Amino acid sequence: MADYLAINWEKTGISGVEAHVSGSVVSVKHSFHIDWPEQLNPAKDPISAGSWLKNELGRLRIASKSVLISFPRHESTIRLLEIPDVPLEEVPEIVRFQAATKSSVPLGQLLLDFLLLPAQAGKATRDVLVASIVKDLHGQAVKTFQSMGMDVVSTGISAISSAEWIAHVTTGNMDAPILIVSQVDHYLEMSLISNRQILFTNSASMTSTDRSATEQAMITEINRFLLARSAQLAGQNMERVILVGEQQSQQEIAAKLGERFQCVVEVLDPLMNVMSDSGTFAALEYPGVLAGPMGLLYAQTHKKLEAIDFLHPHKAEAKPDRRKMQLGLGVAGVILILLAAFYMTQSSVSDLDDQIAAQQKIQRDLDELLKRGQPTLESVALIQEWETSNSKALKVMQELESVLPGTDRLVLSEMAVTRSAGQSLSRLRASGHAKDDLEVRDLNQQLSHKNYRVHPRRSNSVTVDAAYPVPFELDAERLPPQAEPPPKSVPVKEK
């Protein structure tokens, strides 16, 4: 079919492969890593950087003109948002509206795409995974390759593209929960998949150079990630854990993860079984950096999972604009009516009934035209009702953050702030896991001091983390500020 250059774009350099894609087969011809020189960084001058990179690729005998770009997970922002369950053609606008309310950066400075998660029975809302990236960073990468005369075909996120590669190279069940773990440079990328759908993905910094400390940090971050996503798993156990990297170096951590989660742990190398005999292949410290580019390559053959593409984001299907045609038909209809009216007034009074019927039909057509805009108005009203029905939760969350002892003592897995009936301003409900009962009691006492009415509750949940053995549930109402007592009057002494 074609040759592609698939790369992982980093601020300090690029890592990637040149591959030939034919049918469902991907054959890698070259793999490489190139560091940006300080004076020719694309952040400063994409065109000069492109000229320098063109010479470097020529030195490596890479001649492909089509480029696939994967950005590291930590360079993007991903949020799980809840939107009303509206028709699919209205989802993109509602997603942008919701994303604008959550983002601290104006949408004009970002590129957005999203993955709509399956509807859940009995819920009037849908979950959507919204991904964004800074326009300037994305533009630097695209302009660098366009200045070299190359065509950028697709841009995505490494952690999500890696899932596409996994879906192609493994034969295991993709419906049961799967955790994908890949270390890319000094970051750990984690993705959770269930029912052939990416539920969430996260990135954590890994700064230690000691191997044992790094492995312990990996296990800690994985535990924290799964604990935070426990609500999405809905009680399901992990079916598989897939480690991306070199086989021998990952065996020890694979054994520890298998013991921790009591499931199958696989180690997959992105270049396993896809290298051609005549190519050149650079030794990479972290082979997982190629998982995202490999996923973009396999997506060119056949997409098995929905993916993020900032160049071609999900959009509503464009509806044909028939307004001009309808306007022309309306004008023609008016002219015909006038001619018919003139003719009929000259002919016979008995034809007046036909004229009335024609006018009534036109009126019905115009009424139908007006009704076509009614769904849009109803959607706007639904969004407004959705926004106004939510209480302002930011202050409640800030107050809760000030009394929490920190994730080394207590972890929240779910939290909701709703408008409360009665005299309270809002109601806070949360659940999580703590080191011991004392931490829970201390949290309740701190909330009481913060002008909350706490309703003690006992949790029936169970925990899978031995480090946080005490499950708890929190139910508290935020009361209005208490009025300060009036100052006491001082009697005036008579002289």
C-alpha positions as CSV (number, residue, x, y, z in Angstrom):
1,M,0.0,0.0,0.0
2,A,2.4,2.7,1.2
3,D,5.5,3.6,3.2
4,Y,5.0,5.7,6.4
5,L,7.3,7.5,8.8
6,A,5.7,7.0,12.3
7,I,7.3,9.0,15.1
8,N,6.8,9.8,18.8
9,W,7.2,13.6,19.1
10,E,9.1,14.8,22.2
11,K,10.4,18.3,23.0
12,T,13.9,16.9,23.2
13,G,13.8,14.7,20.1
14,I,11.9,12.1,18.1
15,S,11.8,8.4,18.1
16,G,10.2,6.4,15.4
17,V,10.1,3.8,12.6
18,E,9.9,3.8,8.8
19,A,7.5,1.0,7.8
20,H,5.8,-0.5,4.8
21,V,2.0,-1.2,5.2
22,S,0.4,-3.7,2.9
23,G,-3.0,-5.2,3.6
24,S,-2.9,-6.1,7.3
25,V,0.9,-6.5,7.4
26,V,3.3,-3.9,8.8
27,S,7.0,-4.3,8.0
28,V,9.5,-2.1,9.8
29,K,12.4,-1.0,7.6
30,H,14.2,1.3,10.1
31,S,14.0,2.4,13.7
32,F,15.8,5.4,15.1
33,H,16.1,8.1,17.7
34,I,17.2,11.7,17.0
35,D,17.9,14.4,19.6
36,W,17.1,18.0,18.7
37,P,20.2,20.3,18.7
38,E,19.6,23.2,21.1
39,Q,20.0,25.9,18.4
40,L,17.6,24.1,16.0
41,N,14.7,23.2,18.3
42,P,11.3,23.2,16.6
43,A,9.9,25.3,19.5
44,K,12.1,28.2,18.3
45,D,12.1,27.7,14.5
46,P,10.2,24.8,12.9
47,I,11.4,25.5,9.4
48,S,15.1,25.5,10.3
49,A,14.6,22.4,12.4
50,G,12.9,20.7,9.4
51,S,15.8,21.5,7.2
52,W,18.2,20.0,9.6
53,L,15.9,16.9,10.2
54,K,15.7,16.3,6.5
55,N,19.4,15.9,6.3
56,E,19.4,13.5,9.3
57,L,16.7,11.3,7.7
58,G,18.6,11.3,4.5
59,R,21.7,10.1,6.3
60,L,19.5,7.3,7.8
61,R,18.2,6.5,4.2
62,I,14.6,7.3,5.2
63,A,12.6,8.5,2.2
64,S,8.9,8.2,3.2
65,K,6.8,11.2,2.5
66,S,3.7,10.4,4.7
67,V,4.1,11.0,8.4
68,L,2.1,9.8,11.5
69,I,2.8,11.7,14.7
70,S,2.2,10.4,18.2
71,F,2.4,12.8,21.1
72,P,3.4,11.6,24.6
73,R,0.5,11.2,27.1
74,H,2.0,13.8,29.5
75,E,1.8,16.4,26.7
76,S,-2.0,16.1,26.5
77,T,-4.9,16.6,28.9
78,I,-7.6,13.9,29.1
79,R,-10.8,14.4,31.1
80,L,-13.8,12.1,31.7
81,L,-16.9,14.3,31.3
82,E,-20.6,13.6,31.7
83,I,-23.0,15.0,29.0
84,P,-26.7,14.7,28.4
85,D,-27.8,11.7,26.3
86,V,-28.6,13.7,23.1
87,P,-28.6,12.6,19.5
88,L,-25.1,11.8,18.1
89,E,-25.1,14.8,15.7
90,E,-25.3,17.1,18.7
91,V,-22.6,15.5,20.8
92,P,-19.6,17.5,19.3
93,E,-21.0,20.9,20.2
94,I,-22.0,19.8,23.7
95,V,-18.6,18.3,24.3
96,R,-16.9,21.6,23.3
97,F,-19.3,23.5,25.6
98,Q,-18.6,21.2,28.6
99,A,-14.9,21.2,27.9
100,A,-14.8,25.0,27.9
101,T,-16.4,25.0,31.4
102,K,-13.7,22.6,32.7
103,S,-10.6,23.9,31.0
104,S,-8.3,26.5,32.5
105,V,-7.0,27.3,29.0
106,P,-9.2,29.0,26.4
107,L,-10.4,26.5,23.8
108,G,-9.0,28.8,21.1
109,Q,-5.5,27.7,22.2
110,L,-6.3,23.9,22.2
111,L,-7.1,21.1,19.7
112,L,-9.9,18.8,20.9
113,D,-11.1,15.3,20.1
114,F,-13.2,12.9,22.1
115,L,-14.3,9.2,22.5
116,L,-17.9,8.7,23.4
117,L,-18.3,5.8,25.9
118,P,-21.2,3.4,25.6
119,A,-24.5,4.4,27.1
120,Q,-25.5,2.8,30.5
121,A,-28.9,1.4,31.1
122,G,-31.1,3.7,33.3
123,K,-28.8,6.7,33.0
124,A,-29.9,9.9,31.2
125,T,-26.3,10.9,30.6
126,R,-23.3,9.7,28.7
127,D,-19.6,9.5,29.7
128,V,-17.2,11.0,27.1
129,L,-13.4,10.9,27.2
130,V,-12.1,14.3,26.0
131,A,-8.5,14.8,24.9
132,S,-6.9,18.2,24.3
133,I,-3.4,19.3,23.3
134,V,-1.9,22.8,23.0
135,K,-2.2,24.1,19.4
136,D,1.3,25.6,19.4
137,L,3.0,22.2,20.3
138,H,0.9,20.4,17.7
139,G,1.6,23.1,15.1
140,Q,5.4,22.9,15.7
141,A,5.4,19.2,14.8
142,V,3.2,19.6,11.8
143,K,5.0,22.7,10.4
144,T,8.4,20.9,10.9
145,F,7.4,18.1,8.6
146,Q,5.5,20.2,6.1
147,S,8.5,22.4,5.7
148,M,10.3,19.2,4.5
149,G,7.6,18.6,1.8
150,M,6.1,15.8,3.8
151,D,2.4,15.0,4.3
152,V,1.1,14.7,7.9
153,V,-1.6,12.0,7.7
154,S,-2.6,11.6,11.4
155,T,-1.7,12.8,14.9
156,G,-2.7,11.1,18.1
157,I,-1.7,10.3,21.7
158,S,0.8,7.5,22.4
159,A,-1.1,5.8,25.3
160,I,-4.3,5.6,23.1
161,S,-2.5,4.6,19.9
162,S,-0.6,1.9,21.9
163,A,-4.0,0.2,22.6
164,E,-4.6,0.0,18.8
165,W,-1.3,-1.8,18.4
166,I,-2.1,-4.2,21.3
167,A,-5.5,-5.0,19.6
168,H,-3.7,-6.1,16.4
169,V,-0.8,-8.1,17.8
170,T,-2.6,-10.1,20.6
171,T,-5.3,-12.7,20.3
172,G,-6.6,-12.5,23.8
173,N,-10.0,-11.3,24.9
174,M,-10.4,-7.6,24.5
175,D,-13.8,-7.5,26.1
176,A,-12.5,-8.2,29.7
177,P,-10.6,-5.5,31.6
178,I,-7.0,-5.1,30.3
179,L,-4.3,-2.8,31.7
180,I,-1.5,-1.6,29.3
181,V,1.6,-0.3,31.0
182,S,4.5,1.3,29.1
183,Q,7.5,3.3,30.3
184,V,8.4,6.1,27.9
185,D,11.5,8.0,28.9
186,H,10.9,9.2,32.5
187,Y,7.1,8.7,32.3
188,L,4.9,5.7,33.0
189,E,1.9,5.6,30.7
190,M,-1.2,3.5,31.8
191,S,-4.3,2.7,29.8
192,L,-7.4,0.8,30.9
193,I,-9.5,-1.1,28.3
194,S,-12.8,-2.9,28.6
195,N,-15.3,-4.1,26.0
196,R,-12.9,-2.9,23.3
197,Q,-13.2,0.6,24.6
198,I,-10.5,2.8,26.2
199,L,-12.0,3.8,29.6
200,F,-9.1,6.1,30.7
201,T,-5.4,6.7,30.4
202,N,-2.9,8.4,32.6
203,S,0.8,9.4,32.9
204,A,3.0,9.5,35.9
205,S,6.6,10.9,36.3
206,M,9.3,8.3,37.1
207,T,12.4,10.2,38.2
208,S,14.4,7.5,40.1
209,T,17.3,5.8,38.4
210,D,17.5,2.9,40.9
211,R,15.8,-0.2,39.3
212,S,14.2,-1.5,42.5
213,A,12.9,1.9,43.4
214,T,11.5,2.4,39.9
215,E,9.7,-1.0,40.0
216,Q,8.2,-0.1,43.4
217,A,7.1,3.3,42.1
218,M,5.5,1.6,39.1
219,I,3.4,-0.7,41.3
220,T,2.4,2.2,43.5
221,E,1.3,4.3,40.5
222,I,-0.6,1.3,39.0
223,N,-2.4,0.7,42.3
224,R,-3.3,4.4,42.5
225,F,-4.5,4.5,38.9
226,L,-6.8,1.4,39.2
227,L,-8.2,2.6,42.6
228,A,-9.2,5.9,41.0
229,R,-10.9,4.0,38.1
230,S,-12.6,1.3,40.2
231,A,-16.0,2.9,39.6
232,Q,-15.6,2.4,35.8
233,L,-14.6,-1.3,36.3
234,A,-17.8,-1.8,38.3
235,G,-16.3,-4.6,40.4
236,Q,-14.7,-6.5,37.5
237,N,-11.3,-8.1,38.1
238,M,-8.3,-7.5,35.8
239,E,-8.1,-10.1,33.1
240,R,-4.6,-9.2,31.7
241,V,-1.8,-6.8,32.3
242,I,0.4,-6.0,29.2
243,L,3.9,-4.6,29.8
244,V,5.4,-2.8,26.8
245,G,9.2,-3.2,26.6
246,E,12.1,-5.5,26.1
247,Q,11.4,-9.1,27.1
248,Q,14.3,-9.8,29.5
249,S,14.3,-6.5,31.3
250,Q,10.6,-6.7,32.2
251,Q,10.5,-10.2,33.6
252,E,11.0,-9.2,37.2
253,I,8.3,-6.5,37.3
254,A,6.0,-8.8,35.3
255,A,6.3,-11.4,38.0
256,K,5.5,-8.9,40.7
257,L,2.4,-7.6,38.9
258,G,1.2,-11.1,38.3
259,E,1.4,-11.8,42.0
260,R,-0.2,-8.5,42.8
261,F,-3.3,-8.8,40.5
262,Q,-3.5,-12.6,40.2
263,C,-3.8,-12.4,36.4
264,V,-1.8,-13.1,33.2
265,V,1.0,-10.6,32.6
266,E,2.4,-10.4,29.1
267,V,5.5,-8.5,27.9
268,L,5.4,-7.2,24.3
269,D,8.1,-5.6,22.3
270,P,6.8,-3.1,19.6
271,L,9.4,-4.3,17.1
272,M,8.8,-8.0,17.8
273,N,8.1,-10.0,14.5
274,V,7.8,-6.9,12.3
275,M,11.4,-6.0,11.4
276,S,12.6,-6.6,7.8
277,D,15.9,-8.4,7.2
278,S,17.6,-5.5,5.3
279,G,16.8,-2.6,7.7
280,T,18.7,-0.7,10.4
281,F,17.4,-0.6,13.9
282,A,18.6,1.6,16.7
283,A,18.9,0.3,20.3
284,L,16.4,2.2,22.4
285,E,16.6,2.4,26.2
286,Y,12.8,2.5,26.4
287,P,11.3,0.4,23.5
288,G,7.8,1.4,24.7
289,V,8.3,4.8,23.0
290,L,7.5,3.0,19.7
291,A,4.2,1.5,20.8
292,G,2.3,4.7,19.9
293,P,3.8,5.0,16.4
294,M,3.2,1.3,15.8
295,G,-0.5,1.7,16.7
296,L,-0.8,4.6,14.2
297,L,0.7,2.3,11.5
298,Y,-1.7,-0.6,12.2
299,A,-4.6,1.9,12.2
300,Q,-3.8,2.5,8.5
301,T,-4.6,-1.1,7.8
302,H,-7.8,-1.5,9.8
303,K,-9.0,0.3,13.0
304,K,-10.0,-2.1,15.7
305,L,-10.6,0.6,18.4
306,E,-11.9,4.2,18.4
307,A,-8.9,6.6,18.6
308,I,-8.0,10.2,19.0
309,D,-6.9,12.1,15.9
310,F,-6.3,15.8,16.4
311,L,-6.0,16.3,12.6
312,H,-9.4,14.7,12.0
313,P,-11.5,15.1,15.2
314,H,-14.9,13.6,15.6
315,K,-17.5,15.9,14.1
316,A,-21.2,15.9,13.4
317,E,-22.2,14.9,9.9
318,A,-22.7,17.9,7.8
319,K,-26.3,18.4,6.8
320,P,-27.0,19.7,3.3
321,D,-28.0,23.4,3.3
322,R,-31.4,23.6,1.6
323,R,-32.2,27.1,2.8
324,K,-31.5,28.7,-0.6
325,M,-33.5,26.1,-2.4
326,Q,-36.4,26.5,0.0
327,L,-36.2,30.3,-0.3
328,G,-36.4,30.0,-4.1
329,L,-39.3,27.6,-3.9
330,G,-41.0,29.9,-1.5
331,V,-40.6,32.9,-3.9
332,A,-41.8,30.8,-6.8
333,G,-44.7,29.6,-4.8
334,V,-45.7,33.2,-3.9
335,I,-45.6,34.1,-7.6
336,L,-47.7,31.1,-8.6
337,I,-50.2,32.0,-5.9
338,L,-50.5,35.5,-7.1
339,L,-51.0,34.4,-10.7
340,A,-53.5,31.8,-9.6
341,A,-55.4,34.3,-7.4
342,F,-55.6,36.8,-10.3
343,Y,-56.8,34.1,-12.7
344,M,-59.3,32.6,-10.3
345,T,-60.8,35.9,-9.4
346,Q,-61.5,36.4,-13.1
347,S,-63.0,33.0,-13.6
348,S,-65.3,31.8,-10.9
349,V,-66.1,32.3,-7.3
350,S,-66.5,28.6,-6.9
351,D,-62.7,28.2,-7.3
352,L,-62.1,30.2,-4.1
353,D,-62.2,27.0,-2.0
354,D,-59.3,25.6,-4.0
355,Q,-57.3,28.8,-3.3
356,I,-58.0,28.5,0.4
357,A,-56.8,24.9,0.4
358,A,-53.6,25.8,-1.4
359,Q,-52.9,28.6,1.1
360,Q,-53.5,26.2,4.0
361,K,-51.0,23.7,2.5
362,I,-48.4,26.4,2.2
363,Q,-49.0,27.4,5.8
364,R,-48.5,23.8,6.9
365,D,-45.2,23.6,5.0
366,L,-44.0,26.8,6.7
367,D,-45.0,25.5,10.1
368,E,-43.1,22.3,9.4
369,L,-40.1,24.4,8.5
370,L,-40.2,26.2,11.8
371,K,-40.6,22.9,13.7
372,R,-37.3,21.7,12.3
373,G,-35.5,24.1,14.4
374,Q,-37.3,23.0,17.6
375,P,-34.8,20.2,18.5
376,T,-31.9,22.7,18.5
377,L,-33.8,25.0,20.9
378,E,-34.7,22.0,23.1
379,S,-31.1,20.9,23.2
380,V,-30.0,24.4,24.3
381,A,-32.7,24.4,27.1
382,L,-31.5,20.9,28.1
383,I,-27.9,22.2,28.4
384,Q,-28.9,25.2,30.4
385,E,-31.0,23.1,32.7
386,W,-28.0,20.7,33.1
387,E,-25.7,23.6,34.0
388,T,-28.0,25.4,36.4
389,S,-29.0,22.2,38.2
390,N,-25.4,21.7,39.4
391,S,-24.3,23.5,42.5
392,K,-21.1,25.4,42.6
393,A,-18.8,22.7,43.9
394,L,-15.4,24.4,43.6
395,K,-15.5,25.9,47.1
396,V,-16.6,22.6,48.6
397,M,-13.8,20.7,46.9
398,Q,-11.2,23.3,48.0
399,E,-12.4,23.1,51.6
400,L,-12.3,19.3,51.4
401,E,-8.7,19.4,50.0
402,S,-7.7,21.5,53.0
403,V,-8.8,18.9,55.5
404,L,-7.6,15.7,53.7
405,P,-4.5,14.2,55.2
406,G,-3.0,13.3,51.8
407,T,-3.0,10.1,49.7
408,D,-0.4,8.5,51.9
409,R,-3.1,8.2,54.6
410,L,-6.4,8.3,52.8
411,V,-7.6,7.9,49.1
412,L,-10.9,9.0,47.7
413,S,-12.3,6.9,44.8
414,E,-15.6,8.7,44.3
415,M,-16.9,12.1,45.2
416,A,-20.1,14.0,44.3
417,V,-21.4,17.4,45.3
418,T,-25.1,18.1,44.8
419,R,-27.6,20.8,45.7
420,S,-29.2,19.8,49.0
421,A,-32.8,20.4,50.3
422,G,-33.5,22.3,53.5
423,Q,-31.2,24.9,55.0
424,S,-27.9,23.5,53.8
425,L,-26.1,24.9,50.7
426,S,-24.9,21.7,49.2
427,R,-24.4,18.0,50.0
428,L,-21.1,16.2,49.8
429,R,-20.9,12.4,49.3
430,A,-17.7,10.5,48.9
431,S,-16.2,7.1,49.3
432,G,-12.7,5.9,49.6
433,H,-10.2,3.9,51.6
434,A,-8.1,4.9,54.6
435,K,-5.1,3.6,56.6
436,D,-7.2,3.2,59.7
437,D,-10.5,4.3,61.4
438,L,-8.8,7.2,63.2
439,E,-8.2,8.9,59.8
440,V,-11.9,8.7,59.0
441,R,-13.0,10.0,62.4
442,D,-10.5,12.9,62.1
443,L,-11.8,13.8,58.6
444,N,-15.4,13.9,60.0
445,Q,-14.3,16.1,62.9
446,Q,-12.5,18.5,60.6
447,L,-15.6,18.8,58.4
448,S,-17.7,19.6,61.4
449,H,-15.3,22.4,62.3
450,K,-15.6,23.7,58.8
451,N,-19.4,24.3,59.3
452,Y,-20.6,20.9,57.9
453,R,-23.3,18.7,59.3
454,V,-21.8,15.2,59.1
455,H,-24.1,12.2,58.8
456,P,-22.0,9.2,60.0
457,R,-22.2,6.2,57.6
458,R,-20.7,2.8,57.6
459,S,-19.3,1.5,54.3
460,N,-20.1,-2.0,53.0
461,S,-17.5,-1.7,50.3
462,V,-14.5,-4.0,50.2
463,T,-10.9,-3.0,49.4
464,V,-8.4,-4.6,47.1
465,D,-5.4,-2.7,48.5
466,A,-3.8,-3.9,51.7
467,A,-2.2,-0.5,52.1
468,Y,-5.7,1.1,52.6
469,P,-7.7,-1.6,54.4
470,V,-10.5,0.6,55.8
471,P,-13.3,1.5,53.4
472,F,-15.5,4.5,54.3
473,E,-18.3,6.6,53.0
474,L,-18.8,10.3,53.7
475,D,-22.1,12.2,53.8
476,A,-22.0,15.8,54.9
477,E,-24.1,19.0,54.4
478,R,-22.4,22.3,54.0
479,L,-24.4,24.8,56.2
480,P,-24.7,28.6,55.6
481,P,-22.2,30.8,57.5
482,Q,-23.3,31.4,61.1
483,A,-24.3,35.0,61.8
484,E,-21.9,36.8,64.1
485,P,-23.5,38.0,67.4
486,P,-24.1,41.7,67.6
487,P,-21.5,43.7,69.7
488,K,-22.4,44.3,73.3
489,S,-23.4,48.0,74.0
490,V,-21.3,49.8,76.6
491,P,-23.4,51.7,79.1
492,V,-22.6,55.5,79.3
493,K,-21.7,56.7,82.8
494,E,-23.6,59.7,84.0
495,K,-21.5,62.7,85.0
